[in-house]
Amino acid sequence: MTAPTRFDTLSRRGLLAATATTALAAEALAPRAAMAQTIGADEARQIAIDAYIYGYSLVTTDITRLQMSNVAQQGLMQAPLGSFFNVRGYPPADYRGVSATNADTLYSMAWLDLQEPQVFSHPEIKGRFFNFELIDLWMVVKHSVGTNTTGTAAATYLFTGPGWQGQVPPGMVHIAYPTRYLGVLGRTYALDTPEDLAIVHRLQDQYKVVPLSSWGKPFTFAAPPVVDAGIPHREAPQKVILSLGLEGYFNWMTRLIPAAAVPAAEDAPMIERMAKIGLVPGRPFEMSKLSPAVQAALRDVPQVVTDRLNAGWANLGQDRNGWRVTTSGAIYGTDYLTRAIWASNGWPSQQPEVSVYPTVYVDSTGEALSGTKGYTLTFKRGELPPLNEMGFWSITMYQIDNGLWFYPNPLNRLTLSTRNTFKYNQDGSLTLYFQHASPGAEKESNWLPAPAAPFAMTMRLYWPNRTPPSILDGTWAPPPVVKS
């Protein structure tokens, strides 16, 4: 058997044990679930809130998977399970698939069913930033493939799911996962020019996935049958989740755990606590078995949690000149709230050494941003975002509507970034403008149109410096947004 690589962080034996333990736990918790109708309303409500938060990233990721891959053929940000879609240009302004999406890189994505191991390969990619996030159903990103994590050389990876036992073929890097499904989300930097887009398209065409049983053999992909998942394909996941109601949401959770998503060992106290309201992995959740008082106490839990997650997103991380800067994410442990916050408005988060996404909702005085007013942001000379030489930065405008979404505008300008040709001030500084109406023809090159309503902006820093000045250690921060 091939020796395990440094990516084998979860052993096959551990996955088998975790699966068995969860199944046994479900049996052991059954008597407690049967007594759920005797629990007090206040305690039941708090457990339901905590359980809803615990499962939010899981349900969000699974709904996102279905919206993207439960299709018969490729479409915009969609491809059948087991195949890549490659976005050939930047997402349109009316795109509503993933909250807070970017317009800096060309997306490539495949959703994989690890019931059979899958092989992923990419070509050598020199001279430009690229990254593939490897997202399990819990929305945990322990591994990332790309320029500043694994290098520029061509590589081949073997992805396996819970309980897999087998030999790793030579030349493959093995990564084991605790969930049946895995998202491979690629971003490849591209200039918005026909020449550079053509180069990136040739790279995208070489991003491949194939079942292990077909590796090295002739293989013709066949799309699996489309199933009736009972959800819309183009609705924001947060709205889809709300439409499920509490019972529908919890039943979605219990269908996934542990059949498609093995809980981490540190989740055991949460699993045990959920059983007190009849919420047991692998078993249906029935509100009717709870007392009328408890049912009434649980009725508004979905909206209460949604509101909490939206508020949490606006305040995630540290306040630096009005920007919320978080250098955590991707791996959460038992911080279920932070994980759910990321799932609700920023699915999925990346590893900080890959990118950091400061977001701003307020101006320098703490007042909420609104396109009915005008704002500026000025980088002093020599103080543009500090990045690796192959890194890049951008600022994206978002309208706020149960998530963060592009703002359609006559210029079709969704971002300001290193791709733009700016007009600099005489002292070498750079001033950017954010407002609904044009700041004037002489300033339009530096203008990012805003909706005539509340808005937010995200600054993306790809491949940030690891040494000062750096956003990672707080020795650099985005300038404040100032009302003009």
N, C-alpha and C positions, 0 to 999 in steps of 0.2 A: 504494500500500500504506500502511496506517495506520502511523504512526510507532510504534516500540516504546515500551512503558511502562517505568517503573522496575523492574517485576517481571520483565522479560525478561533474567534473569541468565544463562541458558544459550541461546545463539543457535541458530537452526535449523541453520546451517552447522556449528556445533560439535557438535550432536547427530548430524548425519549423519556427520561425521568420526569421532566417537567410536564409532558403530555399525560403521562400516567398519573402523576400527582394531581393534576387538575381534574381528571376523570374521577379519581377516588374522592377528591374533595367535594365534587358535585353530589356524590352519593352520601357522604358524611353530612353535608349541609341540608339535605332534603328534610330531615325532621325539623330543623330550625325554620326552614322556609314554610313548612306546614303550619307553624305557629305565628306566621307573620300577622295574622288578623288581630293578635293580642297586643301589638306594639302601640305605644302612644303616638299621637299625631305629630307632636313636635319632633320627637326623635326620628320618626319615619321620614318626615320632611327633610331633615338635615342629611339623613342617609341617602335619600333620593337625589338631593342636590349634589352630594359628593360623588355618588355613582354616575350621575349624568356627566359630571366633569371628567371623571376617570375614563369613561368610554368615548368622550367626544372626538378625540383624535382618531380612534379606531373607526367609528362610524363615518366620520368625515372622509377618511382615506378610502374606505370601501365604497362610499357613494361616488367619490371622485373617480375611483377605478372603474366603476360601472358606467359612469357618464362618458368616460374616455374610451373604454375598450369593449363595451357590450354593443358592438356595431358589426355590420356585415362587411363594411368596406371602409377605406380610409376617408377621412374628412378633415375639416378644420379642427386641429387639436384632438383628433380621434383616430384610432386604428384598432382592428380586432386584437383580442388577447393573444399575446405571443408574437406581435409584430411591431415594428417601429412606425410612428408617423414622424415626418420631418417637415417642420414649418419652413417654407421657402422665403418668407418675408416676415416682417414684424406683425404681431397680432393686431387686428383692426380695432378701432376705437370703441366699437360696440361689443367687444368680446366680454362674456360674462361667465367663463368656465372656471377660472381660479382667481380668487381675490388677490389683489395687490400683485398681479402678474407684471413681468418686466417687458420693456421694449428695447433692450440692449443687446440681446443675443438671440440667435435662432434656436428655437426649441426643437429637441428630438426626444421622443419618449416611447417606451415600450412597457406595457404591463405584462408580467410573466406569472404563469401558474407553476409554482414549484412543486406541484404534485409529482412532476417529473423534473429532474434537474435541468437547468437551462444554461447554455453557453453564450456568453456575450463577448464580442470582440470589436476593437476599434483600430484604425490605422495609426501610423505615426502622424503626429500633428505638431509641427514646429512653427514658431513665429506668431502664434496667436493663442489667446486664452480659451480653454475649453474645460468643461467639468461635467461629470455625471454623478448626480446624487442617487444613492441607492436607498430607497425608502421602503421600510417594511410597513405592515398594516397599522402598527401602533404610531406611525409617523416618526419613528426613530431613524436617524441617519448616522449610523456608526461608521460607515465607510463612504468614501468619496473618491472617484476616479477622475484624474485630470492633471492639468499642467502643474499646479503647485502642490499636489498631493502624491501622485504616483509617477509623474514625469510625462515626457512627450513621446516616448517610444510606443510602437504598436504593442498591444497586449490582449490576452485572452483570459476570461474569468469564468469560473464554474460557480453558479449560484444554486444552493440546495435548501430545501425546506425542512420542517420538523421531522425528526426521526430518520433522516436519510442515512443509509449505510452503503458504502461502495468505495470504489477506487477512483482517485483523481487522476485523470490522464496527464501524462507529462506535458509540461509547458503551460499548464493552467494554474491560475491563482484561485484557490477555493475560498468561498465565503459562505458560511452557514447562517440561516435565518430562522427565527422562531415563528414565522408566519407563512401561510401557504402562498400568498401573493406578494409580489415585489414590484415596485415602480422603479424604472431606470430613467431618470429625468436628466436629459442632456441639455447643455447650453454651450453654444459655439459662437464666439464673438465674430461679428461681421460688420464691415462698413456697408452703408446703404447705397452701394454702387453696383451696377450690373457686373462689373469685372470681379469684384470681391465676392459678391453673392454666388457667382458661378463657381468660384474656388470652394466656398463652404458647401455648396450643394454636392460637389464631388466627394467631399469628406463625409457628408451625411449619408450618402449612398453606400458608404462602406461600414456604417454602424450596423452590426448584424447580431441577431439572436437565433439560436437553433436548439432544439431538444438534444440532450446529451446522447440519446440513442441514435440520432441522425448525424452526429458530429463526424466530419470526414467522409460523409456519404452524400450522394445526390439527394437534395431535399427540396420539396415544393411545398410552400406554406399553404395550408387550408384553414380558413377562418372557422372557429368553432361556432355552433349555433347561437343565435341571439336569444336570450331569455327575457321573459317578461319580469323586469325588476320592479315595476310599479312606480317608477320615478321619472320625472322629465330629464331629458339629456342636456338642456341648455339653461336650467334654472340654477341660481347660486346655491351651492351645497348648504349654506346656513339656512336658507329658506326651505330647502327640501327637508332638512332635519326638523325644523319647526313643524312642518306639515305632517310629520309622522305622529305627532302627539307623544305623550309619555309612554303609553303602552307599546306603541309601534317602535319607538326608539329603543326601549329596553329589550324588546324582542329581537331587534336587529343585533344588539350587543350579544345576547345569549346565543344567537345562531352562529356568531363568529367565534365566541370563546367556548371551548378550546379548539373547535373543529378547524378553524382557519387561522387562529391567532392564539398561541400559547402565552399565557401571562408570565411575566417575569417572577422569579422567586420572591422578590421584595413586594409583590402585589398581594401576597397571601392575606395580610390583614384586611385589605380592602375587599377581597373576594368573600372572606368570612363575614364581614360587616354587611355587605349587600344582601346576604342571605336572610338577614333579619326582616327584610321587607319582601321576601319571596323572590329575590333576584339571584338566580343560580345559573352558572354556566351550563349550556346545553339543555336548559329546560325553559318552557314557555313562561313568560311573566303575565300573570292575570290580575289586573286591578280589582276585579270583582271579588277576589278572595280577601281583600283588605277591608277593614271596617269602613263604614260610610264617613266617619270623621277623618280617617287617614286618607281616603280617596279625595276628600275635599281639600285636605292640606297639601296634596301632591299635584293638584290640578294645574297650578301656574308654574310648576318647576321648570318646564322648558323655556318659558319667556324670562323667568328670573335668571336662569343660567346664561341665556343668550345676552341679556343686558349686562350681566357681570363680565362676560368675556369681551364684549365690545368696549366696556369701560376699561378693562384690563389692558386691552391692546393699545389704547390711547396713552396709557401710563406705563407700558412695559419698559424695563431698563432704567437707565439713569438720565436725569435732565441735564443736558449740556447745551446751553444757549437756547433753550426752548425745544431742542430736538430730543426725542426719546432714543437713546442709544443703548442697544443691548448687545453684548458680546457673549451671550449664552444662547443655547438652542441646540437642536439636532439630537442631543442626548439629555434626558430629563430625570432619570431615576424615578423617584416617587413624587416629583414636583408635577403632579397631574394638572394643576391649574395653569402653570406656564405652558405646558404642552397643549392644553385645550385652547388657550389664548392664541397660540401660534396657529393651531388648526382652524380657528374661527375666522381669522382675518389675514393670515400670512402663510397659508399652507404651501409647501412645507418649509421649515427653516433650514438654512444651510449651516455647515460648520463655519465658525467665525474666521478661521484662517483662510477660508475660501472667499467669503464675502461678509460684509456687515451692512445692515440696512437701517440707518437712522431715519426716523419718521417724525414729522412735525405737524402739529394740529393748531399751534398757537403762535402769535407773533412775540416779539421781544418783551412786550408788556404782559404777556399771559392771556391776551384776548384771542378768542377763537378766530381762525382764518376764515375769511369770506371773500369771494370774488367781487363783491360789491365795493370792495376797497382795493387799494393798490399797495404792493409790497416790493421790497428789494432785498437782495442778499449780495454782500460784497466779499469776495476773496481778496485779501491784501496781496500785494506783489510777493511772489515766491511762496504763497501759502495755499495753493490749490491742494486738493486731497492728496496725502502722501501714500503712494502706491508703488508696487513693484513695476519695473519698466514695461512688463506685459500686462499690467493691470489697467483698469479704466474706471471712470466714475460717471454717474448720471443723476439727474433729479427728475422724478416722474410725478406728474399731477394726477390726483385721484379725487373723484367725487365720492361722497360718503352715502351709502345706501345699503345697510346690512352687509357691510364689507367695503372694500376699497376698489373702485372701478375706474377705468380710463374715462377721460372727459372728451367726447367728440367735439371738434371745433373746426372752423373753416380752414385753418392752416394745416389740419391733420398732424399737429405737433404734440406728441404725447410726452416728450422728454426734452431736457437740455442735457448735453453730455459732451464728452471729449470728441464726438463726431461732428459737433457744430463748429461753425466758423464764427467766433465771437468778435465783438468790438470791445477792445480794452480801453480803460481810462488812461489819461496822459501819464499818470504815475505808475502805470503797469498793473493796477488792480483791475478786477473784473466784477462788474455789477450786473446781476440778473434781475429780471422783472417778472412779477407774478400778479396778474389781475385779469378781469374779464374783458375789459376794453383795451384796445391797442395803446401802448405807452407813446406811440408816435413812430413814424417811419424810420427815423434814425436810430431807434432803440429796438425795433422788432426782431433783429437778429438775436437779441438777448432776452426775448420775451417768451414765457411759457403761459399760454392762455389758461384761465381758470373759469369754472362755472360761476354764475351769478348766485352763488349759494355757498354754504360751508364746504370747505375742502381740506385735504391733507396732502402732504408731499413726502415722498421717500427718496432719500439719497442713497444710491447704491455704490459701494466701494468694493470693487472686485480685486482680490489679491492685495489686501492692505499691508502696509509695512508691519513687520513684527518687532522692529526696534524704533525708538523715538526719532522723529515725531510719528506717532501712530494712534489711530483710533482705538486699537486694542488695549492699550494701557492708559488711555486718557491724556496722552501728551499732545494730542491734536483733537479738535472738535469742530463740527460744522459751524460757520458763522451764524448769528441770529438772523431771523426773518424780521425785517423792520418795516413798519407801516410808513408809506411815503406820503 
